């Protein structure tokens, strides 16, 4: 019962703050928390978690109320490198980081 989100355009450091809040919770309670969380990217984890719950219900015939979040692993994805021009023909590098998320559920 897994779900993967790849190359989301947010740094892993920011996404890990949101993931820390729901690790180890029941899936239905975590969905309620993520739905009304005031963080900007909480909807990304909401979609990934709801996909993992839907996978468990449809593929493994589990009940949504009995699912627990086993692990949420936030890793670094592809880093886009851009340049910011400065004086004397130079440029500073801008790193636009992306994240990959792996969500695993277990049955309580």
Z-matrix of the N, CA and C atoms (Angstrom, degrees):
N
C 1 1.424
C 2 1.513 1 108.77
N 3 1.321 2 114.45 1 85.15
C 4 1.456 3 120.31 2 -174.55
C 5 1.517 4 110.53 3 -129.07
N 6 1.322 5 114.04 4 163.12
C 7 1.446 6 122.02 5 174.60
C 8 1.524 7 107.26 6 -148.80
N 9 1.322 8 116.56 7 141.68
C 10 1.453 9 121.99 8 -179.47
C 11 1.520 10 109.80 9 -124.31
N 12 1.314 11 115.52 10 140.56
C 13 1.458 12 122.56 11 172.43
C 14 1.524 13 105.46 12 -124.79
N 15 1.321 14 116.57 13 126.16
C 16 1.462 15 118.92 14 -175.36
C 17 1.523 16 111.11 15 -122.76
N 18 1.332 17 114.89 16 143.06
C 19 1.459 18 124.57 17 173.87
C 20 1.523 19 112.92 18 54.53
N 21 1.335 20 115.27 19 51.96
C 22 1.457 21 121.43 20 174.09
C 23 1.520 22 107.24 21 -84.18
N 24 1.315 23 118.29 22 135.09
C 25 1.449 24 122.44 23 -172.25
C 26 1.539 25 111.75 24 -82.45
N 27 1.334 26 115.38 25 64.51
C 28 1.462 27 123.55 26 173.53
C 29 1.516 28 106.67 27 -147.38
N 30 1.308 29 117.24 28 147.16
C 31 1.457 30 119.35 29 -178.96
C 32 1.530 31 109.63 30 -70.56
N 33 1.331 32 116.88 31 147.64
C 34 1.463 33 119.93 32 -179.92
C 35 1.527 34 113.33 33 -62.00
N 36 1.305 35 116.93 34 -28.60
C 37 1.461 36 120.95 35 -179.66
C 38 1.529 37 110.90 36 -64.67
N 39 1.322 38 117.08 37 -41.45
C 40 1.466 39 120.84 38 179.48
C 41 1.522 40 111.32 39 -72.69
N 42 1.323 41 116.66 40 -37.87
C 43 1.460 42 120.19 41 -178.24
C 44 1.525 43 111.54 42 -73.02
N 45 1.316 44 116.85 43 -28.18
C 46 1.468 45 121.07 44 -179.55
C 47 1.529 46 111.23 45 -69.77
N 48 1.321 47 118.08 46 -27.31
C 49 1.465 48 121.86 47 176.31
C 50 1.524 49 109.87 48 -63.35
N 51 1.325 50 116.23 49 -41.81
C 52 1.464 51 120.95 50 179.58
C 53 1.528 52 110.19 51 -71.55
N 54 1.334 53 116.83 52 -40.05
C 55 1.464 54 120.77 53 -178.75
C 56 1.525 55 111.56 54 -66.50
N 57 1.327 56 117.20 55 -31.27
C 58 1.469 57 120.83 56 179.99
C 59 1.529 58 111.36 57 -64.01
N 60 1.325 59 116.55 58 -30.36
C 61 1.463 60 120.82 59 -176.73
C 62 1.523 61 112.67 60 -71.20
N 63 1.335 62 118.08 61 -24.92
C 64 1.471 63 119.97 62 -173.68
C 65 1.523 64 113.70 63 -114.69
N 66 1.313 65 119.12 64 1.17
C 67 1.465 66 120.39 65 179.56
C 68 1.521 67 110.56 66 -64.48
N 69 1.336 68 116.52 67 132.42
C 70 1.450 69 121.63 68 176.60
C 71 1.521 70 115.44 69 82.03
N 72 1.318 71 118.20 70 1.19
C 73 1.463 72 120.85 71 -179.14
C 74 1.523 73 110.69 72 -85.89
N 75 1.325 74 115.72 73 168.83
C 76 1.452 75 120.17 74 169.37
C 77 1.530 76 107.74 75 -70.25
N 78 1.323 77 116.30 76 147.78
C 79 1.455 78 120.28 77 -173.46
C 80 1.525 79 112.34 78 -65.47
N 81 1.317 80 117.73 79 -39.73
C 82 1.463 81 119.78 80 -178.62
C 83 1.527 82 111.82 81 -69.02
N 84 1.325 83 117.16 82 -38.11
C 85 1.466 84 120.44 83 177.25
C 86 1.531 85 110.84 84 -68.78
N 87 1.319 86 115.96 85 -37.41
C 88 1.461 87 119.98 86 178.63
C 89 1.524 88 110.95 87 -66.66
N 90 1.332 89 117.21 88 -37.17
C 91 1.460 90 120.18 89 176.91
C 92 1.524 91 111.22 90 -64.14
N 93 1.329 92 116.76 91 -40.90
C 94 1.465 93 120.16 92 177.37
C 95 1.526 94 111.09 93 -64.68
N 96 1.324 95 116.96 94 -40.26
C 97 1.459 96 120.94 95 179.86
C 98 1.527 97 111.22 96 -66.11
N 99 1.337 98 116.50 97 -44.28
C 100 1.461 99 120.14 98 -178.60
C 101 1.521 100 112.53 99 -68.82
N 102 1.323 101 116.15 100 -30.86
C 103 1.464 102 119.22 101 -177.95
C 104 1.531 103 111.56 102 -64.48
N 105 1.335 104 117.33 103 -35.57
C 106 1.463 105 120.87 104 -176.31
C 107 1.528 106 113.36 105 -111.35
N 108 1.319 107 117.43 106 13.59
C 109 1.461 108 120.68 107 178.19
C 110 1.531 109 109.28 108 -72.47
N 111 1.335 110 118.13 109 135.95
C 112 1.467 111 120.03 110 -175.85
C 113 1.532 112 114.72 111 -77.94
N 114 1.308 113 118.50 112 1.78
C 115 1.458 114 120.09 113 178.06
C 116 1.529 115 110.25 114 -74.93
N 117 1.324 116 116.14 115 148.59
C 118 1.460 117 121.47 116 -174.27
C 119 1.519 118 112.74 117 -66.86
N 120 1.317 119 117.91 118 -38.57
C 121 1.468 120 121.17 119 -172.97
C 122 1.520 121 113.04 120 -101.71
N 123 1.314 122 118.27 121 16.29
C 124 1.466 123 120.39 122 177.56
C 125 1.524 124 111.10 123 -66.56
N 126 1.338 125 117.35 124 -25.65
C 127 1.461 126 119.62 125 179.66
C 128 1.520 127 112.13 126 -69.16
N 129 1.322 128 118.53 127 -24.86
C 130 1.471 129 121.11 128 175.73
C 131 1.521 130 109.88 129 -65.68
N 132 1.334 131 117.08 130 -47.24
C 133 1.462 132 119.79 131 177.63
C 134 1.523 133 111.35 132 -69.08
N 135 1.327 134 117.34 133 -30.81
C 136 1.462 135 120.35 134 176.75
C 137 1.530 136 110.47 135 -62.75
N 138 1.324 137 116.49 136 -45.05
C 139 1.464 138 119.80 137 179.42
C 140 1.528 139 111.47 138 -65.53
N 141 1.334 140 116.96 139 -40.60
C 142 1.461 141 119.98 140 178.96
C 143 1.512 142 112.64 141 -66.51
N 144 1.329 143 116.98 142 -40.88
C 145 1.460 144 120.93 143 179.31
C 146 1.522 145 111.75 144 -69.76
N 147 1.320 146 117.00 145 -38.85
C 148 1.466 147 118.97 146 177.32
C 149 1.518 148 110.71 147 -67.90
N 150 1.325 149 118.16 148 -31.03
C 151 1.459 150 121.25 149 174.86
C 152 1.527 151 111.02 150 -67.67
N 153 1.341 152 116.67 151 -40.17
C 154 1.460 153 119.72 152 178.21
C 155 1.530 154 111.28 153 -65.89
N 156 1.338 155 117.02 154 -38.90
C 157 1.460 156 120.75 155 177.23
C 158 1.527 157 110.37 156 -65.52
N 159 1.331 158 116.80 157 -42.49
C 160 1.462 159 120.70 158 178.73
C 161 1.523 160 111.25 159 -64.33
N 162 1.344 161 117.07 160 -36.67
C 163 1.465 162 120.39 161 176.09
C 164 1.524 163 111.09 162 -63.70
N 165 1.326 164 116.74 163 -41.05
C 166 1.467 165 120.60 164 -179.24
C 167 1.525 166 111.12 165 -67.90
N 168 1.315 167 116.65 166 -40.05
C 169 1.458 168 120.24 167 -178.50
C 170 1.526 169 110.86 168 -70.99
N 171 1.309 170 116.89 169 -44.45
C 172 1.465 171 120.53 170 -174.96
C 173 1.526 172 112.98 171 -79.63
N 174 1.322 173 117.17 172 -46.76
C 175 1.468 174 120.25 173 -172.97
C 176 1.525 175 113.10 174 -85.20
N 177 1.345 176 117.57 175 -37.25
C 178 1.460 177 121.09 176 -173.78
C 179 1.522 178 113.55 177 -108.82
N 180 1.325 179 118.43 178 2.93
C 181 1.471 180 123.97 179 178.17
C 182 1.528 181 112.32 180 55.34
N 183 1.316 182 116.73 181 45.30
C 184 1.460 183 122.18 182 177.48
C 185 1.522 184 109.39 183 -99.02
N 186 1.317 185 116.32 184 161.20
C 187 1.454 186 121.20 185 174.22
C 188 1.524 187 109.03 186 -92.18
N 189 1.308 188 116.40 187 138.22
C 190 1.466 189 120.75 188 -176.73
C 191 1.523 190 112.08 189 -65.09
N 192 1.321 191 117.71 190 -29.42
C 193 1.462 192 120.46 191 -178.05
C 194 1.525 193 113.17 192 -74.04
N 195 1.334 194 117.94 193 -16.09
C 196 1.461 195 120.65 194 -177.41
C 197 1.524 196 113.32 195 -101.40
N 198 1.338 197 118.03 196 11.03
C 199 1.461 198 121.20 197 -176.30
C 200 1.521 199 111.38 198 -95.86
N 201 1.329 200 115.20 199 138.30
C 202 1.461 201 123.16 200 175.43
C 203 1.523 202 109.17 201 -117.61
N 204 1.318 203 116.00 202 151.32
C 205 1.466 204 120.09 203 175.38
C 206 1.516 205 107.34 204 -81.75
N 207 1.331 206 116.16 205 114.65
C 208 1.464 207 121.01 206 179.71
C 209 1.519 208 109.69 207 -79.58
N 210 1.329 209 116.73 208 -50.12
C 211 1.460 210 119.42 209 179.59
C 212 1.519 211 110.16 210 -155.05
N 213 1.320 212 114.42 211 147.03
C 214 1.462 213 122.83 212 169.64
C 215 1.519 214 105.76 213 -126.67
N 216 1.319 215 116.28 214 112.84
C 217 1.461 216 121.32 215 -178.11
C 218 1.522 217 108.13 216 -108.73
N 219 1.330 218 116.11 217 119.60
C 220 1.456 219 122.09 218 178.14
C 221 1.515 220 107.83 219 -106.73
N 222 1.317 221 116.33 220 120.81
C 223 1.456 222 120.96 221 -179.23
C 224 1.513 223 111.46 222 -125.26
N 225 1.312 224 114.83 223 173.28
C 226 1.451 225 120.00 224 -179.18
C 227 1.518 226 110.14 225 -86.58
N 228 1.315 227 116.24 226 135.65
C 229 1.453 228 122.14 227 177.29
C 230 1.518 229 110.28 228 -100.47
N 231 1.302 230 116.13 229 -149.16
C 232 1.456 231 122.87 230 179.18
C 233 1.524 232 109.07 231 -69.30
N 234 1.327 233 117.53 232 141.07
C 235 1.458 234 121.98 233 177.24
C 236 1.524 235 108.12 234 -108.65
N 237 1.340 236 115.60 235 118.74
C 238 1.461 237 120.28 236 177.19
C 239 1.512 238 108.36 237 -84.41
N 240 1.316 239 116.65 238 130.58
C 241 1.456 240 121.09 239 -179.02
C 242 1.523 241 109.32 240 -106.69
N 243 1.319 242 115.73 241 122.24
C 244 1.452 243 122.12 242 179.30
C 245 1.518 244 108.33 243 -123.78
N 246 1.322 245 116.16 244 165.51
C 247 1.452 246 120.43 245 179.90
C 248 1.511 247 111.73 246 -119.77
N 249 1.317 248 115.97 247 145.56
C 250 1.456 249 122.93 248 176.17
C 251 1.528 250 107.20 249 -116.83
N 252 1.335 251 118.67 250 111.08
C 253 1.465 252 119.54 251 -176.52
C 254 1.528 253 112.01 252 -68.25
N 255 1.340 254 114.69 253 138.15
C 256 1.460 255 121.30 254 176.98
C 257 1.521 256 107.54 255 -127.19
N 258 1.293 257 117.17 256 -171.11
C 259 1.455 258 121.28 257 -173.65
C 260 1.531 259 112.26 258 -69.69
N 261 1.318 260 115.78 259 161.62
C 262 1.465 261 125.71 260 177.06
C 263 1.526 262 112.46 261 61.28
N 264 1.314 263 118.30 262 30.12
C 265 1.457 264 121.86 263 174.72
C 266 1.512 265 115.16 264 74.22
N 267 1.298 266 117.76 265 15.42
C 268 1.464 267 121.23 266 179.70
C 269 1.529 268 109.86 267 -97.09
N 270 1.320 269 114.23 268 175.15
C 271 1.462 270 118.42 269 174.99
C 272 1.519 271 109.30 270 -150.07
N 273 1.321 272 114.44 271 149.43
C 274 1.450 273 121.14 272 173.44
C 275 1.511 274 108.95 273 -100.59
N 276 1.302 275 116.28 274 142.98
C 277 1.457 276 121.21 275 -179.53
C 278 1.529 277 110.17 276 -82.36
N 279 1.323 278 115.40 277 134.88
C 280 1.454 279 122.19 278 174.10
C 281 1.516 280 106.89 279 -112.97
N 282 1.336 281 116.96 280 125.75
C 283 1.458 282 122.20 281 179.09
C 284 1.516 283 109.27 282 -101.51
N 285 1.323 284 116.70 283 117.21
C 286 1.459 285 121.78 284 177.53
C 287 1.521 286 106.90 285 -102.35
N 288 1.317 287 115.88 286 103.48
C 289 1.459 288 121.94 287 -172.13
C 290 1.522 289 111.42 288 -86.00
N 291 1.327 290 114.55 289 149.56
C 292 1.458 291 121.01 290 174.80
C 293 1.525 292 108.74 291 -124.19
N 294 1.326 293 115.84 292 165.40
C 295 1.465 294 121.30 293 -176.78
C 296 1.518 295 110.71 294 -126.66
N 297 1.319 296 114.86 295 153.38
C 298 1.460 297 121.66 296 168.47
C 299 1.522 298 106.83 297 -123.05
N 300 1.328 299 115.59 298 140.33
C 301 1.463 300 121.25 299 -176.26
C 302 1.510 301 108.76 300 -127.21
N 303 1.327 302 115.74 301 135.31
C 304 1.464 303 122.62 302 175.20
C 305 1.525 304 108.07 303 -121.92
N 306 1.336 305 116.44 304 121.58
C 307 1.460 306 121.86 305 -178.29
C 308 1.529 307 108.33 306 -114.74
N 309 1.333 308 116.64 307 126.82
C 310 1.451 309 122.33 308 179.58
C 311 1.529 310 109.22 309 -121.83
N 312 1.322 311 116.54 310 133.69
C 313 1.462 312 122.43 311 179.67
C 314 1.517 313 109.97 312 -113.86
N 315 1.338 314 115.93 313 151.59
C 316 1.472 315 122.12 314 173.33
C 317 1.521 316 108.48 315 -129.51
N 318 1.326 317 114.65 316 167.93
C 319 1.464 318 120.51 317 179.10
C 320 1.526 319 108.22 318 -98.17
N 321 1.323 320 116.10 319 132.78
C 322 1.462 321 119.46 320 -179.36
C 323 1.522 322 111.45 321 -82.59
